[in-house]
Amino acid sequence: MTAAAVRPVSIKIDEDTKARVKRLADARHRTPHWLMREAITQYVDREEKREAFRQDTFKAWETVRTTGLHATAEEVEAWLARLEQGHELEPPTCHV
């Protein structure tokens, strides 16, 4: 990240949270600023992955609705049980 791309942002937190951040930053030999920036980065990364998963789920459901192709829970459970036993198998074939 270049210095030109960095812009200050202000957040409001209560005194208790501020003190907790300060204690944790001191324990980690970091600044509160570093700790908050790291927390925000990790949160945004995690939530972007969660949103991508959610969107993939919607797409998969739309595919099932439009094509009718699916594998039953019993077929998938049987496949997973065989995998757990050490058998290398292809996943069940989707059908209508």
N, CA, C and O atoms as CSV, one atom per row, in Angstrom:
chain,resi,resn,atom,element,x,y,z
A,1,MET,N,N,0.855,-1.168,0.000
A,1,MET,CA,C,0.000,0.000,0.000
A,1,MET,C,C,0.901,1.231,0.000
A,1,MET,O,O,1.823,1.334,0.809
A,2,THR,N,N,0.634,2.144,-0.894
A,2,THR,CA,C,1.455,3.348,-0.960
A,2,THR,C,C,0.920,4.391,0.002
A,2,THR,O,O,-0.252,4.357,0.378
A,3,ALA,N,N,1.779,5.319,0.400
A,3,ALA,CA,C,1.371,6.369,1.328
A,3,ALA,C,C,0.270,7.226,0.737
A,3,ALA,O,O,-0.588,7.713,1.474
A,4,ALA,N,N,0.270,7.426,-0.581
A,4,ALA,CA,C,-0.761,8.242,-1.217
A,4,ALA,C,C,-2.136,7.578,-1.124
A,4,ALA,O,O,-3.157,8.265,-1.147
A,5,ALA,N,N,-2.167,6.250,-1.020
A,5,ALA,CA,C,-3.436,5.537,-0.968
A,5,ALA,C,C,-4.041,5.509,0.433
A,5,ALA,O,O,-5.209,5.150,0.590
A,6,VAL,N,N,-3.285,5.871,1.432
A,6,VAL,CA,C,-3.744,5.793,2.817
A,6,VAL,C,C,-4.463,7.077,3.207
A,6,VAL,O,O,-3.941,8.176,3.023
A,7,ARG,N,N,-5.660,6.922,3.744
A,7,ARG,CA,C,-6.443,8.065,4.197
A,7,ARG,C,C,-6.878,7.821,5.646
A,7,ARG,O,O,-7.300,6.715,5.985
A,8,PRO,N,N,-6.781,8.820,6.482
A,8,PRO,CA,C,-7.221,8.636,7.867
A,8,PRO,C,C,-8.741,8.467,7.941
A,8,PRO,O,O,-9.497,9.076,7.184
A,9,VAL,N,N,-9.151,7.627,8.873
A,9,VAL,CA,C,-10.568,7.375,9.136
A,9,VAL,C,C,-10.758,7.423,10.640
A,9,VAL,O,O,-9.923,6.931,11.399
A,10,SER,N,N,-11.830,8.001,11.051
A,10,SER,CA,C,-12.103,8.099,12.479
A,10,SER,C,C,-13.209,7.130,12.860
A,10,SER,O,O,-14.213,7.009,12.158
A,11,ILE,N,N,-13.018,6.435,13.984
A,11,ILE,CA,C,-14.089,5.593,14.516
A,11,ILE,C,C,-14.322,5.979,15.968
A,11,ILE,O,O,-13.420,6.462,16.653
A,12,LYS,N,N,-15.539,5.759,16.419
A,12,LYS,CA,C,-15.873,6.060,17.809
A,12,LYS,C,C,-16.042,4.743,18.551
A,12,LYS,O,O,-16.842,3.892,18.163
A,13,ILE,N,N,-15.275,4.590,19.626
A,13,ILE,CA,C,-15.395,3.407,20.473
A,13,ILE,C,C,-15.497,3.868,21.922
A,13,ILE,O,O,-15.024,4.943,22.290
A,14,ASP,N,N,-16.126,3.025,22.730
A,14,ASP,CA,C,-16.278,3.391,24.140
A,14,ASP,C,C,-14.946,3.255,24.868
A,14,ASP,O,O,-14.021,2.613,24.372
A,15,GLU,N,N,-14.858,3.853,26.026
A,15,GLU,CA,C,-13.598,3.876,26.798
A,15,GLU,C,C,-13.124,2.481,27.184
A,15,GLU,O,O,-11.923,2.210,27.187
A,16,ASP,N,N,-14.055,1.605,27.507
A,16,ASP,CA,C,-13.675,0.244,27.892
A,16,ASP,C,C,-12.995,-0.473,26.717
A,16,ASP,O,O,-11.951,-1.102,26.893
A,17,THR,N,N,-13.584,-0.378,25.533
A,17,THR,CA,C,-12.991,-1.010,24.357
A,17,THR,C,C,-11.646,-0.380,24.042
A,17,THR,O,O,-10.698,-1.081,23.687
A,18,LYS,N,N,-11.557,0.928,24.168
A,18,LYS,CA,C,-10.297,1.621,23.908
A,18,LYS,C,C,-9.204,1.115,24.855
A,18,LYS,O,O,-8.068,0.893,24.434
A,19,ALA,N,N,-9.543,0.938,26.108
A,19,ALA,CA,C,-8.572,0.447,27.090
A,19,ALA,C,C,-8.172,-0.992,26.782
A,19,ALA,O,O,-7.004,-1.353,26.920
A,20,ARG,N,N,-9.127,-1.808,26.370
A,20,ARG,CA,C,-8.828,-3.196,26.013
A,20,ARG,C,C,-7.879,-3.257,24.823
A,20,ARG,O,O,-6.929,-4.040,24.817
A,21,VAL,N,N,-8.142,-2.423,23.810
A,21,VAL,CA,C,-7.267,-2.378,22.641
A,21,VAL,C,C,-5.859,-1.963,23.068
A,21,VAL,O,O,-4.873,-2.552,22.624
A,22,LYS,N,N,-5.770,-0.973,23.911
A,22,LYS,CA,C,-4.467,-0.479,24.386
A,22,LYS,C,C,-3.707,-1.580,25.134
A,22,LYS,O,O,-2.517,-1.786,24.897
A,23,ARG,N,N,-4.403,-2.291,26.042
A,23,ARG,CA,C,-3.752,-3.377,26.797
A,23,ARG,C,C,-3.254,-4.475,25.855
A,23,ARG,O,O,-2.134,-4.966,25.997
A,24,LEU,N,N,-4.090,-4.849,24.902
A,24,LEU,CA,C,-3.694,-5.905,23.972
A,24,LEU,C,C,-2.543,-5.440,23.072
A,24,LEU,O,O,-1.617,-6.205,22.804
A,25,ALA,N,N,-2.602,-4.214,22.615
A,25,ALA,CA,C,-1.524,-3.667,21.786
A,25,ALA,C,C,-0.210,-3.669,22.568
A,25,ALA,O,O,0.833,-4.048,22.035
A,26,ASP,N,N,-0.264,-3.246,23.829
A,26,ASP,CA,C,0.945,-3.247,24.658
A,26,ASP,C,C,1.486,-4.666,24.823
A,26,ASP,O,O,2.695,-4.886,24.752
A,27,ALA,N,N,0.590,-5.624,25.042
A,27,ALA,CA,C,1.011,-7.015,25.228
A,27,ALA,C,C,1.649,-7.577,23.962
A,27,ALA,O,O,2.531,-8.432,24.032
A,28,ARG,N,N,1.205,-7.098,22.814
A,28,ARG,CA,C,1.737,-7.578,21.526
A,28,ARG,C,C,2.884,-6.718,21.001
A,28,ARG,O,O,3.414,-6.964,19.917
A,29,HIS,N,N,3.257,-5.714,21.778
A,29,HIS,CA,C,4.310,-4.778,21.361
A,29,HIS,C,C,3.976,-4.131,20.016
A,29,HIS,O,O,4.819,-4.017,19.126
A,30,ARG,N,N,2.731,-3.721,19.906
A,30,ARG,CA,C,2.214,-3.043,18.716
A,30,ARG,C,C,1.505,-1.778,19.167
A,30,ARG,O,O,1.270,-1.572,20.358
A,31,THR,N,N,1.170,-0.943,18.214
A,31,THR,CA,C,0.394,0.258,18.552
A,31,THR,C,C,-1.091,-0.079,18.466
A,31,THR,O,O,-1.475,-1.007,17.754
A,32,PRO,N,N,-1.927,0.666,19.183
A,32,PRO,CA,C,-3.366,0.466,19.022
A,32,PRO,C,C,-3.801,0.655,17.564
A,32,PRO,O,O,-4.681,-0.057,17.079
A,33,HIS,N,N,-3.187,1.610,16.872
A,33,HIS,CA,C,-3.496,1.841,15.466
A,33,HIS,C,C,-3.249,0.580,14.643
A,33,HIS,O,O,-4.099,0.192,13.842
A,34,TRP,N,N,-2.095,-0.065,14.827
A,34,TRP,CA,C,-1.776,-1.285,14.095
A,34,TRP,C,C,-2.794,-2.369,14.395
A,34,TRP,O,O,-3.278,-3.047,13.489
A,35,LEU,N,N,-3.120,-2.530,15.683
A,35,LEU,CA,C,-4.054,-3.569,16.102
A,35,LEU,C,C,-5.434,-3.355,15.480
A,35,LEU,O,O,-6.042,-4.309,14.994
A,36,MET,N,N,-5.929,-2.133,15.488
A,36,MET,CA,C,-7.250,-1.854,14.911
A,36,MET,C,C,-7.240,-2.050,13.406
A,36,MET,O,O,-8.197,-2.583,12.844
A,37,ARG,N,N,-6.166,-1.625,12.745
A,37,ARG,CA,C,-6.079,-1.804,11.304
A,37,ARG,C,C,-6.043,-3.286,10.944
A,37,ARG,O,O,-6.686,-3.717,9.987
A,38,GLU,N,N,-5.293,-4.054,11.711
A,38,GLU,CA,C,-5.219,-5.498,11.494
A,38,GLU,C,C,-6.584,-6.155,11.720
A,38,GLU,O,O,-6.997,-7.019,10.947
A,39,ALA,N,N,-7.272,-5.745,12.770
A,39,ALA,CA,C,-8.592,-6.310,13.060
A,39,ALA,C,C,-9.570,-6.015,11.925
A,39,ALA,O,O,-10.327,-6.893,11.512
A,40,ILE,N,N,-9.557,-4.805,11.431
A,40,ILE,CA,C,-10.457,-4.437,10.341
A,40,ILE,C,C,-10.111,-5.225,9.079
A,40,ILE,O,O,-11.008,-5.710,8.389
A,41,THR,N,N,-8.829,-5.356,8.773
A,41,THR,CA,C,-8.408,-6.105,7.586
A,41,THR,C,C,-8.854,-7.558,7.676
A,41,THR,O,O,-9.390,-8.107,6.713
A,42,GLN,N,N,-8.635,-8.179,8.827
A,42,GLN,CA,C,-9.039,-9.577,8.995
A,42,GLN,C,C,-10.552,-9.727,8.890
A,42,GLN,O,O,-11.038,-10.677,8.276
A,43,TYR,N,N,-11.299,-8.800,9.481
A,43,TYR,CA,C,-12.756,-8.853,9.418
A,43,TYR,C,C,-13.237,-8.736,7.972
A,43,TYR,O,O,-14.081,-9.517,7.534
A,44,VAL,N,N,-12.706,-7.769,7.235
A,44,VAL,CA,C,-13.136,-7.558,5.855
A,44,VAL,C,C,-12.770,-8.770,4.997
A,44,VAL,O,O,-13.580,-9.206,4.180
A,45,ASP,N,N,-11.576,-9.315,5.167
A,45,ASP,CA,C,-11.184,-10.514,4.421
A,45,ASP,C,C,-12.155,-11.662,4.693
A,45,ASP,O,O,-12.629,-12.316,3.763
A,46,ARG,N,N,-12.447,-11.902,5.966
A,46,ARG,CA,C,-13.348,-12.996,6.347
A,46,ARG,C,C,-14.743,-12.782,5.778
A,46,ARG,O,O,-15.344,-13.711,5.239
A,47,GLU,N,N,-15.261,-11.561,5.896
A,47,GLU,CA,C,-16.613,-11.297,5.422
A,47,GLU,C,C,-16.715,-11.331,3.903
A,47,GLU,O,O,-17.757,-11.708,3.368
A,48,GLU,N,N,-15.651,-10.942,3.195
A,48,GLU,CA,C,-15.658,-11.069,1.734
A,48,GLU,C,C,-15.735,-12.541,1.332
A,48,GLU,O,O,-16.460,-12.891,0.401
A,49,LYS,N,N,-14.995,-13.402,2.024
A,49,LYS,CA,C,-15.057,-14.838,1.738
A,49,LYS,C,C,-16.437,-15.388,2.057
A,49,LYS,O,O,-16.972,-16.200,1.303
A,50,ARG,N,N,-17.009,-14.955,3.158
A,50,ARG,CA,C,-18.349,-15.403,3.539
A,50,ARG,C,C,-19.385,-14.968,2.495
A,50,ARG,O,O,-20.283,-15.736,2.148
A,51,GLU,N,N,-19.254,-13.743,2.001
A,51,GLU,CA,C,-20.189,-13.249,0.987
A,51,GLU,C,C,-20.020,-13.999,-0.328
A,51,GLU,O,O,-21.006,-14.304,-0.998
A,52,ALA,N,N,-18.768,-14.301,-0.708
A,52,ALA,CA,C,-18.527,-15.070,-1.927
A,52,ALA,C,C,-19.153,-16.461,-1.809
A,52,ALA,O,O,-19.743,-16.961,-2.767
A,53,PHE,N,N,-19.025,-17.079,-0.644
A,53,PHE,CA,C,-19.643,-18.383,-0.394
A,53,PHE,C,C,-21.163,-18.283,-0.514
A,53,PHE,O,O,-21.805,-19.149,-1.108
A,54,ARG,N,N,-21.724,-17.231,0.048
A,54,ARG,CA,C,-23.181,-17.017,-0.019
A,54,ARG,C,C,-23.639,-16.857,-1.464
A,54,ARG,O,O,-24.649,-17.434,-1.869
A,55,GLN,N,N,-22.894,-16.075,-2.238
A,55,GLN,CA,C,-23.247,-15.881,-3.650
A,55,GLN,C,C,-23.124,-17.194,-4.427
A,55,GLN,O,O,-23.969,-17.492,-5.271
A,56,ASP,N,N,-22.081,-17.979,-4.149
A,56,ASP,CA,C,-21.933,-19.284,-4.801
A,56,ASP,C,C,-23.107,-20.197,-4.462
A,56,ASP,O,O,-23.571,-20.960,-5.309
A,57,THR,N,N,-23.581,-20.116,-3.230
A,57,THR,CA,C,-24.727,-20.919,-2.808
A,57,THR,C,C,-25.972,-20.525,-3.593
A,57,THR,O,O,-26.717,-21.391,-4.051
A,58,PHE,N,N,-26.200,-19.226,-3.749
A,58,PHE,CA,C,-27.351,-18.767,-4.535
A,58,PHE,C,C,-27.253,-19.260,-5.980
A,58,PHE,O,O,-28.249,-19.707,-6.550
A,59,LYS,N,N,-26.057,-19.181,-6.575
A,59,LYS,CA,C,-25.863,-19.637,-7.951
A,59,LYS,C,C,-26.130,-21.137,-8.067
A,59,LYS,O,O,-26.781,-21.587,-9.009
A,60,ALA,N,N,-25.625,-21.903,-7.109
A,60,ALA,CA,C,-25.835,-23.354,-7.134
A,60,ALA,C,C,-27.318,-23.680,-6.999
A,60,ALA,O,O,-27.827,-24.554,-7.700
A,61,TRP,N,N,-28.005,-22.992,-6.115
A,61,TRP,CA,C,-29.435,-23.239,-5.934
A,61,TRP,C,C,-30.202,-22.881,-7.205
A,61,TRP,O,O,-31.133,-23.594,-7.581
A,62,GLU,N,N,-29.830,-21.794,-7.866
A,62,GLU,CA,C,-30.490,-21.401,-9.106
A,62,GLU,C,C,-30.257,-22.455,-10.189
A,62,GLU,O,O,-31.150,-22.736,-10.987
A,63,THR,N,N,-29.055,-23.035,-10.215
A,63,THR,CA,C,-28.768,-24.104,-11.172
A,63,THR,C,C,-29.646,-25.318,-10.909
A,63,THR,O,O,-30.187,-25.909,-11.843
A,64,VAL,N,N,-29.789,-25.688,-9.650
A,64,VAL,CA,C,-30.651,-26.817,-9.294
A,64,VAL,C,C,-32.087,-26.514,-9.706
A,64,VAL,O,O,-32.768,-27.371,-10.270
A,65,ARG,N,N,-32.544,-25.308,-9.429
A,65,ARG,CA,C,-33.931,-24.946,-9.767
A,65,ARG,C,C,-34.179,-24.972,-11.275
A,65,ARG,O,O,-35.238,-25.414,-11.720
A,66,THR,N,N,-33.213,-24.502,-12.060
A,66,THR,CA,C,-33.434,-24.416,-13.511
A,66,THR,C,C,-33.180,-25.736,-14.230
A,66,THR,O,O,-33.845,-26.028,-15.224
A,67,THR,N,N,-32.229,-26.541,-13.748
A,67,THR,CA,C,-31.909,-27.795,-14.440
A,67,THR,C,C,-32.563,-29.012,-13.802
A,67,THR,O,O,-32.819,-30.009,-14.479
A,68,GLY,N,N,-32.833,-28.937,-12.512
A,68,GLY,CA,C,-33.367,-30.093,-11.804
A,68,GLY,C,C,-32.305,-31.105,-11.426
A,68,GLY,O,O,-32.602,-32.089,-10.749
A,69,LEU,N,N,-31.059,-30.879,-11.855
A,69,LEU,CA,C,-29.988,-31.830,-11.539
A,69,LEU,C,C,-29.604,-31.730,-10.069
A,69,LEU,O,O,-29.424,-30.640,-9.526
A,70,HIS,N,N,-29.484,-32.892,-9.443
A,70,HIS,CA,C,-29.150,-32.921,-8.021
A,70,HIS,C,C,-28.650,-34.313,-7.642
A,70,HIS,O,O,-28.785,-35.257,-8.421
A,71,ALA,N,N,-28.089,-34.437,-6.478
A,71,ALA,CA,C,-27.781,-35.718,-5.849
A,71,ALA,C,C,-28.533,-35.708,-4.530
A,71,ALA,O,O,-28.611,-34.674,-3.867
A,72,THR,N,N,-29.081,-36.836,-4.150
A,72,THR,CA,C,-29.846,-36.884,-2.908
A,72,THR,C,C,-28.906,-36.878,-1.702
A,72,THR,O,O,-27.718,-37.181,-1.812
A,73,ALA,N,N,-29.465,-36.529,-0.570
A,73,ALA,CA,C,-28.674,-36.539,0.666
A,73,ALA,C,C,-28.143,-37.941,0.941
A,73,ALA,O,O,-27.005,-38.101,1.383
A,74,GLU,N,N,-28.964,-38.954,0.680
A,74,GLU,CA,C,-28.534,-40.339,0.912
A,74,GLU,C,C,-27.350,-40.701,0.021
A,74,GLU,O,O,-26.414,-41.362,0.471
A,75,GLU,N,N,-27.386,-40.265,-1.260
A,75,GLU,CA,C,-26.276,-40.544,-2.166
A,75,GLU,C,C,-24.995,-39.869,-1.691
A,75,GLU,O,O,-23.922,-40.472,-1.713
A,76,VAL,N,N,-25.110,-38.641,-1.271
A,76,VAL,CA,C,-23.936,-37.895,-0.812
A,76,VAL,C,C,-23.412,-38.486,0.490
A,76,VAL,O,O,-22.201,-38.628,0.661
A,77,GLU,N,N,-24.302,-38.828,1.401
A,77,GLU,CA,C,-23.872,-39.424,2.677
A,77,GLU,C,C,-23.159,-40.758,2.451
A,77,GLU,O,O,-22.158,-41.047,3.107
A,78,ALA,N,N,-23.668,-41.565,1.532
A,78,ALA,CA,C,-23.022,-42.849,1.231
A,78,ALA,C,C,-21.632,-42.609,0.631
A,78,ALA,O,O,-20.676,-43.301,0.980
A,79,TRP,N,N,-21.524,-41.632,-0.268
A,79,TRP,CA,C,-20.237,-41.295,-0.872
A,79,TRP,C,C,-19.253,-40.823,0.197
A,79,TRP,O,O,-18.097,-41.247,0.212
A,80,LEU,N,N,-19.719,-39.936,1.101
A,80,LEU,CA,C,-18.849,-39.432,2.171
A,80,LEU,C,C,-18.406,-40.553,3.110
A,80,LEU,O,O,-17.263,-40.570,3.567
A,81,ALA,N,N,-19.309,-41.484,3.393
A,81,ALA,CA,C,-18.963,-42.616,4.268
A,81,ALA,C,C,-17.867,-43.466,3.631
A,81,ALA,O,O,-16.951,-43.920,4.316
A,82,ARG,N,N,-17.965,-43.681,2.319
A,82,ARG,CA,C,-16.941,-44.465,1.618
A,82,ARG,C,C,-15.607,-43.708,1.603
A,82,ARG,O,O,-14.549,-44.316,1.766
A,83,LEU,N,N,-15.653,-42.395,1.410
A,83,LEU,CA,C,-14.418,-41.593,1.453
A,83,LEU,C,C,-13.773,-41.695,2.827
A,83,LEU,O,O,-12.554,-41.827,2.942
A,84,GLU,N,N,-14.589,-41.634,3.858
A,84,GLU,CA,C,-14.083,-41.718,5.222
A,84,GLU,C,C,-13.395,-43.066,5.475
A,84,GLU,O,O,-12.456,-43.151,6.267
A,85,GLN,N,N,-13.862,-44.100,4.806
A,85,GLN,CA,C,-13.259,-45.433,4.943
A,85,GLN,C,C,-11.976,-45.573,4.134
A,85,GLN,O,O,-11.320,-46.613,4.184
A,86,GLY,N,N,-11.611,-44.522,3.384
A,86,GLY,CA,C,-10.371,-44.544,2.636
A,86,GLY,C,C,-10.522,-44.874,1.168
A,86,GLY,O,O,-9.522,-44.986,0.459
A,87,HIS,N,N,-11.752,-45.032,0.692
A,87,HIS,CA,C,-11.977,-45.324,-0.725
A,87,HIS,C,C,-11.947,-44.025,-1.525
A,87,HIS,O,O,-12.574,-43.036,-1.146
A,88,GLU,N,N,-11.212,-44.041,-2.635
A,88,GLU,CA,C,-11.170,-42.875,-3.520
A,88,GLU,C,C,-12.254,-43.055,-4.571
A,88,GLU,O,O,-12.129,-43.887,-5.470
A,89,LEU,N,N,-13.306,-42.278,-4.455
A,89,LEU,CA,C,-14.433,-42.394,-5.381
A,89,LEU,C,C,-14.785,-41.034,-5.960
A,89,LEU,O,O,-14.544,-39.999,-5.339
A,90,GLU,N,N,-15.353,-41.051,-7.146
A,90,GLU,CA,C,-15.898,-39.830,-7.732
A,90,GLU,C,C,-17.186,-39.496,-6.991
A,90,GLU,O,O,-17.866,-40.395,-6.495
A,91,PRO,N,N,-17.528,-38.219,-6.911
A,91,PRO,CA,C,-18.791,-37.852,-6.260
A,91,PRO,C,C,-19.980,-38.426,-7.020
A,91,PRO,O,O,-19.852,-38.766,-8.197
A,92,PRO,N,N,-21.114,-38.538,-6.379
A,92,PRO,CA,C,-22.292,-39.080,-7.053
A,92,PRO,C,C,-22.660,-38.226,-8.268
A,92,PRO,O,O,-22.480,-37.008,-8.273
A,93,THR,N,N,-23.175,-38.891,-9.285
A,93,THR,CA,C,-23.610,-38.197,-10.491
A,93,THR,C,C,-24.936,-37.507,-10.232
A,93,THR,O,O,-25.855,-38.083,-9.650
A,94,CYS,N,N,-25.016,-36.259,-10.678
A,94,CYS,CA,C,-26.277,-35.519,-10.545
A,94,CYS,C,C,-27.300,-36.075,-11.523
A,94,CYS,O,O,-26.957,-36.502,-12.625
A,95,HIS,N,N,-28.548,-36.063,-11.107
A,95,HIS,CA,C,-29.643,-36.560,-11.936
A,95,HIS,C,C,-30.885,-35.725,-11.659
A,95,HIS,O,O,-30.921,-34.919,-10.729
A,96,VAL,N,N,-31.904,-35.938,-12.490
A,96,VAL,CA,C,-33.169,-35.209,-12.320
A,96,VAL,C,C,-34.043,-35.933,-11.345
A,96,VAL,O,O,-35.154,-35.485,-11.060
